[in-house]
Amino acid sequence: MLRRLDDFVSLYADESVKTREVFAALTDASLKQAINDDHRTAGRLAWHITQTSPEMLGAVGLRPSGPHADAPVPASAKAIAEAYDAAAASVAGAVAASGRRRRRSSGATI
């Protein structure tokens, strides 16, 4: 259960490591593979994950960096992994900074 922003930051760090391990298994060739014709390719799914965390946090007023929602899927597994690493670090930093600002402004512990 997440009770504090620090809980989220810790859980997000753990999950980001696991996601990165999956992304490390992707190859440029595997990016084109789909489960079937009606589903996203592995590359599109990996790119969606890379774009979504910054996008969702942007919806609640935080401004982490990351690829724009309209950015095309890179052809390189390495490019997706590098963009994910940068976005994940930015998300964790934006959430942690938000918690520090809230604590300073309210005196509360979150």
C-alpha positions as CSV (number, residue, x, y, z in Angstrom):
1,M,0.0,0.0,0.0
2,L,1.2,3.5,-0.8
3,R,0.8,5.8,2.1
4,R,3.5,8.4,1.4
5,L,5.1,9.8,-1.6
6,D,8.3,8.1,-0.5
7,D,6.5,4.8,-0.8
8,F,5.7,5.6,-4.4
9,V,9.2,6.7,-5.2
10,S,10.6,3.4,-3.7
11,L,8.1,1.2,-5.5
12,Y,8.6,3.1,-8.8
13,A,12.3,2.6,-8.5
14,D,11.9,-1.2,-8.1
15,E,9.4,-1.4,-10.9
16,S,11.5,0.7,-13.2
17,V,14.4,-1.7,-12.7
18,K,12.2,-4.6,-13.7
19,T,10.8,-2.8,-16.7
20,R,14.4,-1.9,-17.8
21,E,15.3,-5.6,-17.5
22,V,12.5,-6.4,-19.9
23,F,13.5,-3.6,-22.3
24,A,17.1,-4.9,-22.2
25,A,15.9,-8.1,-23.7
26,L,14.4,-6.3,-26.7
27,T,16.3,-6.2,-30.0
28,D,15.8,-4.0,-33.0
29,A,14.2,-7.1,-34.7
30,S,11.9,-7.9,-31.8
31,L,10.5,-4.4,-31.8
32,K,8.5,-5.4,-34.9
33,Q,6.9,-8.5,-33.3
34,A,3.2,-8.4,-32.3
35,I,1.2,-11.0,-30.5
36,N,-1.2,-11.0,-33.5
37,D,-2.4,-8.6,-36.1
38,D,-4.7,-6.7,-33.8
39,H,-2.2,-5.9,-31.2
40,R,0.7,-3.4,-30.7
41,T,4.2,-4.5,-31.6
42,A,6.7,-5.0,-28.8
43,G,8.3,-1.7,-29.9
44,R,5.0,0.2,-29.8
45,L,4.2,-1.3,-26.3
46,A,7.7,-0.4,-25.0
47,W,7.4,3.1,-26.4
48,H,3.9,3.5,-24.9
49,I,5.3,2.5,-21.5
50,T,8.1,5.0,-21.9
51,Q,5.7,7.8,-22.8
52,T,2.9,7.1,-20.3
53,S,4.5,7.7,-16.9
54,P,5.5,11.3,-17.8
55,E,2.2,11.9,-19.5
56,M,0.1,10.7,-16.5
57,L,2.1,12.7,-14.0
58,G,1.7,15.7,-16.3
59,A,-2.0,15.2,-15.9
60,V,-1.7,15.8,-12.2
61,G,0.4,18.9,-12.4
62,L,3.9,17.5,-12.3
63,R,6.3,18.1,-15.1
64,P,8.7,15.2,-15.6
65,S,10.6,15.0,-18.9
66,G,10.0,12.3,-21.4
67,P,9.0,11.7,-25.0
68,H,5.9,13.6,-26.1
69,A,2.7,11.5,-26.7
70,D,2.9,12.1,-30.4
71,A,6.6,11.1,-30.7
72,P,7.1,8.3,-33.2
73,V,8.3,4.9,-32.1
74,P,12.1,4.7,-32.5
75,A,13.4,1.9,-34.7
76,S,16.2,1.1,-32.2
77,A,15.7,-0.9,-29.0
78,K,18.6,1.0,-27.5
79,A,16.9,4.4,-28.2
80,I,13.7,3.2,-26.5
81,A,15.7,1.9,-23.4
82,E,17.6,5.2,-23.1
83,A,14.5,7.2,-23.4
84,Y,12.8,5.0,-20.8
85,D,15.8,5.4,-18.4
86,A,15.6,9.2,-18.7
87,A,11.9,9.4,-18.3
88,A,11.8,7.0,-15.3
89,A,14.5,9.1,-13.6
90,S,12.6,12.2,-14.3
91,V,9.4,10.8,-13.0
92,A,11.0,9.7,-9.7
93,G,12.7,13.1,-9.4
94,A,9.5,15.0,-10.0
95,V,7.5,13.0,-7.5
96,A,10.2,13.3,-4.8
97,A,10.5,17.1,-5.5
98,S,6.8,17.4,-5.2
99,G,6.9,15.8,-1.8
100,R,9.7,18.0,-0.6
101,R,7.8,21.1,-1.7
102,R,4.6,19.9,0.1
103,R,6.4,19.3,3.3
104,R,8.1,22.7,3.2
105,S,4.9,24.5,2.5
106,S,2.6,22.7,4.9
107,G,4.9,21.4,7.6
108,A,3.2,18.0,7.2
109,T,4.9,14.7,6.7
110,I,3.8,12.8,3.7
